Amino acid sequence: MNRKAIRRIPLEKFFDLKVDFAFKQLFGSEKNKKITIVFLNAVLKLTGRDTIKEVTFIQHELGGEYQDDKQSRLDILVKTQNGDFINVEIQLSNQQDMTKRTLYYWAKMYETQLVRGMGYSELRPTITINICNFTMFKDNKDYHSTYHLYEDRILSRLMPDEDVLEIHFIEMNKFITLWHEEKLDALDDILIRWLLLLGMVDGRKKRVYAEIYRELEELAMKDENLRAAFDTWEEISQAPETILAYQSRLKYILDEEARYIDGINKGREQGLEQGLEQGIEQGIEQGRKQEQIELVKKLLKRHETVEEIMDLLGLSREEIERIKSLDLL
């Protein structure tokens, strides 16, 4: 196979597949179904008779997620030949809500399976795959984490024969770091090949990892599915109608990220200012109280009566008696 045939456009023209629009163009299209199936099997580590052989794409919107009841469309939702539901979400920037957002999506997908006349026993396993371009779990060095329902003490699964809940997190920044440290072998792990595809372009930094491309080039010579994905990726990266949509979506994501960070910074500044003001006010108030205490002590030493001090300083009998007891200590 001709090595030069793997690409016909400059590397910097390729879309960042971690942008949800580009990701859906490649993995969420009926014409690219085979690519989607191979990718899902790689993430879920399914082999032999357990592999996903067919998927049906489902257009699904979740309402009521926000106060103004905006509709939130899932990135990719498929139903397998076994009736299992799989949602794949890709997130370029960290909004600090990924865990709760994931559980919300999973719960809505699981709940919407149940229709009138259907028994609970008919509910099928629901799987969520999250591909994050940021760190989710600081104490875990692995880039791929999988969660199920377990008993706390002996770690036995709630439903050992059929896990209804399965949640995956793939942290791309950890993956890229491990790859650069030469701790990953793409020849022995199909998932690594696909994640290299997702990690080759960094749209936020406007950077392309040429070294990743070179490895993909070698791998694509032997992996026809990876080669097909690369060809499709190149096609969508140069189609005029998708270029505009991709650029608009990337700009929107980066603008939202900037607004989020700006909001955090402003909140931090306001908090510091308020804390400083409160500290000054508290200091002044404590100073006044201390002066008051010292004055009460002086009047008591002059043998002024409690009633006279009450009239003079406007203090209650309890406050004066408390100061007297402190002085005795």
C-alpha positions as CSV (number, residue, x, y, z in Angstrom):
1,M,0.0,0.0,0.0
2,N,1.3,3.5,-0.9
3,R,2.4,5.2,2.3
4,K,1.6,8.7,0.8
5,A,-2.0,7.7,0.1
6,I,-3.0,8.0,3.8
7,R,-3.6,11.8,3.5
8,R,-4.0,14.3,0.9
9,I,-4.4,17.5,3.0
10,P,-2.0,19.2,5.4
11,L,-2.0,17.9,9.0
12,E,-3.2,21.3,10.3
13,K,-6.4,21.1,8.3
14,F,-7.6,18.0,10.2
15,F,-10.5,18.6,12.6
16,D,-9.9,18.0,16.3
17,L,-12.0,14.9,16.9
18,K,-12.5,15.9,20.5
19,V,-14.8,18.6,19.4
20,D,-18.3,17.0,19.6
21,F,-19.3,18.1,16.1
22,A,-16.3,16.4,14.5
23,F,-16.6,13.4,16.7
24,K,-20.3,12.9,15.7
25,Q,-19.4,13.3,12.0
26,L,-17.0,10.4,12.2
27,F,-18.6,8.1,14.8
28,G,-22.2,9.1,14.7
29,S,-23.1,8.6,11.1
30,E,-25.0,5.7,9.5
31,K,-22.5,5.5,6.6
32,N,-19.7,5.1,9.1
33,K,-21.5,2.5,11.2
34,K,-18.7,-0.1,10.9
35,I,-16.2,2.4,12.3
36,T,-18.5,3.0,15.3
37,I,-18.9,-0.7,16.0
38,V,-15.1,-1.3,15.9
39,F,-14.6,1.7,18.2
40,L,-17.2,0.6,20.7
41,N,-15.9,-3.0,20.9
42,A,-12.4,-1.5,21.5
43,V,-13.6,0.7,24.4
44,L,-15.7,-2.0,26.0
45,K,-13.0,-4.7,25.3
46,L,-15.5,-7.0,23.7
47,T,-14.2,-10.0,21.8
48,G,-15.6,-13.2,20.1
49,R,-19.3,-13.9,20.5
50,D,-19.7,-11.0,22.9
51,T,-18.8,-8.3,20.3
52,I,-21.3,-5.7,19.1
53,K,-22.2,-6.7,15.6
54,E,-24.9,-4.2,14.8
55,V,-26.1,-0.8,16.1
56,T,-29.0,1.4,15.5
57,F,-28.4,5.1,15.9
58,I,-31.0,6.9,18.0
59,Q,-31.7,10.6,18.0
60,H,-32.5,11.4,21.6
61,E,-33.0,14.6,23.4
62,L,-33.1,15.1,27.2
63,G,-35.4,17.9,28.3
64,G,-35.4,19.8,31.6
65,E,-31.7,19.7,32.3
66,Y,-31.6,23.4,32.7
67,Q,-33.9,26.0,34.4
68,D,-35.1,27.3,31.0
69,D,-35.8,23.6,29.9
70,K,-33.4,23.7,27.0
71,Q,-33.1,20.4,25.0
72,S,-29.8,18.6,25.4
73,R,-29.0,16.2,22.6
74,L,-26.7,13.3,23.4
75,D,-23.6,13.1,21.3
76,I,-24.0,9.5,20.2
77,L,-26.7,7.1,21.3
78,V,-26.9,3.6,19.9
79,K,-28.9,0.4,20.5
80,T,-27.0,-2.8,20.0
81,Q,-28.3,-6.1,18.5
82,N,-28.9,-7.3,22.1
83,G,-31.0,-4.3,23.0
84,D,-28.3,-2.6,25.1
85,F,-28.0,1.1,25.1
86,I,-24.7,2.9,24.7
87,N,-24.2,6.6,25.0
88,V,-20.8,8.2,24.0
89,E,-20.1,11.7,25.2
90,I,-17.0,13.7,24.3
91,Q,-16.1,16.8,26.4
92,L,-13.3,19.2,25.3
93,S,-13.4,21.5,28.3
94,N,-13.9,20.9,32.0
95,Q,-17.1,22.5,33.5
96,Q,-16.6,20.7,36.8
97,D,-19.9,18.8,36.4
98,M,-19.0,15.7,34.4
99,T,-19.8,13.1,37.1
100,K,-23.3,14.4,37.9
101,R,-24.0,15.1,34.2
102,T,-23.0,11.5,33.4
103,L,-25.3,10.1,36.1
104,Y,-28.1,12.3,34.9
105,Y,-27.7,11.1,31.3
106,W,-27.5,7.5,32.4
107,A,-30.6,7.8,34.5
108,K,-32.6,9.4,31.8
109,M,-31.6,6.8,29.2
110,Y,-32.4,3.9,31.6
111,E,-35.8,5.5,32.5
112,T,-36.9,6.2,29.0
113,Q,-36.7,2.5,28.1
114,L,-39.7,1.8,30.3
115,V,-42.9,2.1,28.3
116,R,-46.5,1.3,29.2
117,G,-47.1,-2.4,29.8
118,M,-43.3,-3.2,30.1
119,G,-42.0,-5.0,33.1
120,Y,-38.9,-3.8,35.0
121,S,-37.2,-7.1,34.2
122,E,-37.1,-6.1,30.6
123,L,-34.9,-3.1,31.2
124,R,-31.6,-3.5,29.3
125,P,-28.1,-2.6,30.4
126,T,-27.2,1.0,29.8
127,I,-23.6,2.1,29.2
128,T,-22.1,5.5,29.1
129,I,-18.7,6.3,27.6
130,N,-17.2,9.6,28.5
131,I,-14.1,10.9,26.6
132,C,-12.7,13.8,28.5
133,N,-9.9,16.2,27.4
134,F,-9.1,16.9,31.1
135,T,-8.3,15.1,34.3
136,M,-11.2,13.5,36.1
137,F,-9.5,11.5,38.8
138,K,-6.2,12.9,40.1
139,D,-5.4,9.8,42.3
140,N,-5.8,7.4,39.4
141,K,-2.9,7.2,36.9
142,D,-4.9,5.0,34.4
143,Y,-6.5,6.9,31.5
144,H,-9.4,4.4,31.3
145,S,-11.7,3.9,34.3
146,T,-14.8,1.7,34.4
147,Y,-17.5,1.9,37.1
148,H,-20.3,-0.6,38.0
149,L,-22.7,-1.1,41.0
150,Y,-20.8,-2.8,43.8
151,E,-21.5,-3.8,47.4
152,D,-19.1,-1.7,49.6
153,R,-17.6,-4.3,51.8
154,I,-17.0,-7.4,49.6
155,L,-17.2,-5.6,46.2
156,S,-19.6,-8.0,44.7
157,R,-21.7,-6.7,41.8
158,L,-25.3,-5.9,42.4
159,M,-26.3,-7.8,39.3
160,P,-23.4,-10.1,38.4
161,D,-25.2,-11.7,35.4
162,E,-26.3,-8.4,33.8
163,D,-24.8,-5.1,34.8
164,V,-27.5,-2.5,34.2
165,L,-25.0,0.3,34.9
166,E,-21.6,0.6,33.3
167,I,-19.8,4.0,33.1
168,H,-16.5,4.6,31.3
169,F,-14.2,7.6,31.6
170,I,-11.3,8.0,29.2
171,E,-9.0,10.9,30.1
172,M,-7.2,12.0,27.0
173,N,-4.6,14.2,28.7
174,K,-3.4,11.1,30.7
175,F,-3.4,9.0,27.6
176,I,-1.3,11.5,25.6
177,T,1.2,11.8,28.5
178,L,1.6,8.0,28.7
179,W,2.0,7.7,25.0
180,H,4.8,10.3,25.0
181,E,6.4,8.4,27.9
182,E,6.4,5.3,25.6
183,K,4.3,3.3,28.0
184,L,1.6,2.4,25.5
185,D,1.7,-0.2,22.7
186,A,-0.7,0.5,19.9
187,L,0.2,-2.8,18.2
188,D,-1.2,-4.9,21.0
189,D,-4.2,-2.7,22.0
190,I,-6.8,-1.6,19.5
191,L,-8.2,1.1,21.8
192,I,-4.8,2.8,21.8
193,R,-5.0,3.2,18.0
194,W,-8.4,4.8,18.1
195,L,-7.4,7.2,21.0
196,L,-4.3,8.2,19.0
197,L,-6.7,9.2,16.3
198,L,-8.6,11.4,18.8
199,G,-5.5,12.8,20.3
200,M,-3.6,13.8,17.1
201,V,-5.0,17.3,16.9
202,D,-5.4,19.7,19.7
203,G,-7.9,22.4,18.6
204,R,-7.6,24.4,21.7
205,K,-3.8,24.8,21.4
206,K,-3.9,24.8,17.6
207,R,-1.4,22.0,17.6
208,V,-0.9,18.8,15.6
209,Y,1.2,15.9,17.0
210,A,3.2,14.9,13.9
211,E,4.7,12.0,15.8
212,I,1.3,10.6,16.5
213,Y,0.4,10.9,12.8
214,R,3.6,9.0,11.9
215,E,2.5,6.1,14.1
216,L,-1.0,6.2,12.8
217,E,0.4,6.1,9.3
218,E,2.2,2.9,10.1
219,L,-0.8,1.4,11.9
220,A,-3.2,2.3,9.1
221,M,-1.2,0.2,6.7
222,K,-2.2,-2.9,8.6
223,D,-5.6,-1.9,10.1
224,E,-8.3,-1.4,7.4
225,N,-10.8,0.0,9.9
226,L,-8.3,2.6,11.1
227,R,-7.5,3.4,7.5
228,A,-11.2,3.9,6.7
229,A,-11.6,6.2,9.7
230,F,-8.6,8.2,8.6
231,D,-10.0,8.6,5.1
232,T,-13.4,9.7,6.4
233,W,-11.7,12.1,8.9
234,E,-9.9,13.7,5.9
235,E,-13.1,14.0,3.9
236,I,-15.1,15.8,6.7
237,S,-12.1,18.0,7.4
238,Q,-12.1,19.5,3.9
239,A,-15.8,19.7,3.0
240,P,-16.9,23.4,2.9
241,E,-20.2,22.8,4.8
242,T,-18.5,21.0,7.7
243,I,-15.5,23.3,7.9
244,L,-17.8,26.3,8.8
245,A,-19.9,24.2,11.2
246,Y,-16.7,22.8,12.9
247,Q,-15.1,26.2,13.3
248,S,-18.3,27.7,14.7
249,R,-18.6,24.9,17.2
250,L,-15.0,25.1,18.3
251,K,-15.3,28.8,18.8
252,Y,-18.4,28.4,20.8
253,I,-16.8,25.8,23.1
254,L,-13.7,27.9,23.6
255,D,-15.8,31.0,24.3
256,E,-17.9,29.1,26.8
257,E,-14.7,27.8,28.5
258,A,-13.3,31.4,28.6
259,R,-16.6,32.7,30.2
260,Y,-16.5,29.8,32.7
261,I,-12.9,30.6,33.7
262,D,-13.6,34.3,33.8
263,G,-16.6,33.7,36.1
264,I,-14.4,31.6,38.5
265,N,-11.8,34.3,38.5
266,K,-14.3,37.0,39.2
267,G,-15.9,35.0,41.9
268,R,-12.5,34.4,43.5
269,E,-11.7,38.1,43.4
270,Q,-15.0,39.1,44.8
271,G,-14.6,36.5,47.5
272,L,-11.2,37.9,48.4
273,E,-12.5,41.4,48.5
274,Q,-15.5,40.4,50.6
275,G,-13.2,38.4,52.9
276,L,-10.9,41.4,53.3
277,E,-13.8,43.7,54.0
278,Q,-15.3,41.3,56.5
279,G,-11.9,40.8,58.1
280,I,-11.5,44.6,58.5
281,E,-15.0,44.9,59.9
282,Q,-14.5,42.0,62.3
283,G,-11.2,43.5,63.4
284,I,-12.8,46.9,64.1
285,E,-15.6,45.3,66.0
286,Q,-13.2,43.1,68.0
287,G,-11.2,46.2,68.8
288,R,-14.3,48.1,70.0
289,K,-15.3,45.2,72.2
290,Q,-11.8,45.0,73.7
291,E,-11.8,48.7,74.5
292,Q,-15.2,48.3,76.1
293,I,-14.0,45.4,78.2
294,E,-11.0,47.4,79.4
295,L,-13.2,50.4,80.2
296,V,-15.6,48.2,82.3
297,K,-12.6,46.8,84.2
298,K,-11.3,50.3,85.0
299,L,-14.8,51.4,86.2
300,L,-15.1,48.3,88.4
301,K,-11.7,49.0,89.9
302,R,-13.0,52.5,90.8
303,H,-15.8,50.7,92.6
304,E,-18.5,52.0,90.3
305,T,-21.7,50.0,90.7
306,V,-23.0,47.6,88.0
307,E,-26.1,49.8,87.6
308,E,-23.9,52.9,87.0
309,I,-21.8,51.1,84.4
310,M,-25.0,49.9,82.7
311,D,-26.3,53.5,82.5
312,L,-22.9,54.9,81.4
313,L,-22.0,52.3,78.6
314,G,-25.4,51.0,77.7
315,L,-24.4,47.4,78.6
316,S,-26.6,44.7,80.1
317,R,-26.1,43.3,83.6
318,E,-25.1,39.9,82.0
319,E,-22.4,41.5,79.9
320,I,-20.9,43.3,82.8
321,E,-21.0,40.2,85.1
322,R,-19.3,38.2,82.3
323,I,-16.5,40.8,82.2
324,K,-16.2,40.7,85.9
325,S,-15.8,36.9,85.8
326,L,-13.1,37.1,83.1
327,D,-11.2,39.5,85.3
328,L,-11.4,37.1,88.2
329,L,-9.9,34.4,86.1
